[in-house]
């Protein structure tokens, strides 16, 4: 399986560097509302949860698109919009339960395309909350941490 | 097309319920940069000596800088400027929070608020929409409640700047809290907000900040990020982990805490409240205070059991642990964490709160005050119940709280009986880091335009014993020798200018200082390095010399503001035991500021090109800085006769 973008929200500091890096990479402008991921701040609990596109195995957005303008990129596994085909009907945005399809002020729909395999958001995340890796590696690392704690307890 | 700056000033007249917009003049951008610099220029032009701090004509000016909210990993900070109701002179204060970037994304660099609303209101800004709304339901509620209510009603992506009950009741050192936990604490900006009947300024924006040279800036940002990445640099990792609480141990080794109202400078119970204890027992994670900061030096803590079980919050900074802890002889860390929330909720500056209670405890210790002065309660060192009780009374101006609510110096004057001797301050504002053994800090507190303060010329070169950095910047090692009085004028001028630049560009002092203290610096060590960053963001050509001049201009404008109010060299001094009582311990044992301050002041004024007799910028200096109209007004007011 391809690498995936994952988020460990316990590590997120809420700095929003990822949002700005994302909008800067894709639009050349600094603007969290043009980012393809959203850090939701629960600052009364000191908690920040980045919502990211999960590039679903069975994508709501892809299934909802009436003109087949959303496809899976063979190389990265990202679910991407073919801008030339997109009609801007926003059926995909309505279908996505994570709110990860967004609309520019001029009405164009956009979503995370994993930056052709080098996500700009991950590069600027110094806390390690965002990672781009193979699922097997991510979950093995988790198992190691859990096992270490268990081992320590025993 | 505006690069870096959003390009607009929002003007709000609360008396007339009128909101207007003004373009940010290009000349202001190149002369004053943004943030605190432009704020200062607006204050100078609109708040003359005849305008009393609590009159409707005083301005409450919010400013963000051209570098904030961009891809630069330097943090994003808000500057608030006003004529201070605590000191009566120039006042300003700085804070983090999401709010400042939201203001830029909404399309504004500054908000200038004047007048007074008839009844409580709040200002709502949502991109191009800006309206004055009724706040009668919010009035009387604390900062956390106000933040929650507004975010619940409007949305989690709004930035909220609010005052608590202290601001409503016009406590003269009430603060403005940004996004719940970040305090614009100093000089009573929250009191001015309360006097204007303004409960909160709420803002959200969805516009872009554009930069002039994206490719160049991209490269600069990556270099800076590598330098500031805690995963790469050991020094940065330590600051990232501890934040300002790292100073607890350092200052105990040096001797510059204020223990039991400056009676000592080394805290004998430091183990109980150490940074390691805080981190191990209470901190859940580190968080960032503002947008685009890789340091994440702010702590999120939770208390699991005991009398404060269930409490949680952000920070505390070193200053709070000193002012609400060490200064009052408190060695109960959980109580200090609780006090942090308490002052945040009411919207009180923790420094002036602590320095108000400190003298009461010392006067009690010495038998100078009794139950007759204190609503019948005793003021023993470290008594957390009496501290809690006093803070509550203070926010509502009840009982002894009404004595403290006009500021520590005013309270001592009212108490008489020699109480003033036990208050350490400059120009009417107090501070809690002891300066006696540290000439850089003694000088910095004395010449600060807002009164005694550790941030207006903040440097750590001396306290970190960094003779190497001193050599690099000044060509002499002395600025890095903490107890030496040599070249401290040079060091203070540099750091005062640096702070003005940082606050005007809208970035964080800690990121800038962290870079400057790196062992093997590659980038952005000196002030001049920021010229190329400024150019890449704004597209305006800026030479290092020109940028240094901007910083100097901003500082001199603040000096001129105070000069028109009658201030001069006689006010650039310290009061209380800092002056004439020898430092009791630490590396500066035996030192008194009175012994060396004059000599340091002479050198400082010479470095600045000021008149050493008056301590003021000369007319020639002001003209050299293209502040001809400032020189003219000071001449007309008779400052130079």
Interface residues (C-beta under 8 A of the other chain):
Chain A: X10 X11 X13 X14 X15 X16 X17 X20 X21 X23 X24 X27 X28 X29 X30 X31 X32 X33 X34 X40 X41 X42 X43 X44 X45 X46 X48 X105 X124 X126 X127 X128
Chain B: X69 X70 X71 X73 X98 X101 X105 X144 X147 X148 X156 X157 X179 X180 X181 X205 X206 X207 X208 X209 X210 X211 X214 X218 X225 X229 X230 X231 X284 X285 X286 X287 X288 X290 X291 X292 X293 X294 X296 X300 X312 X313 X314
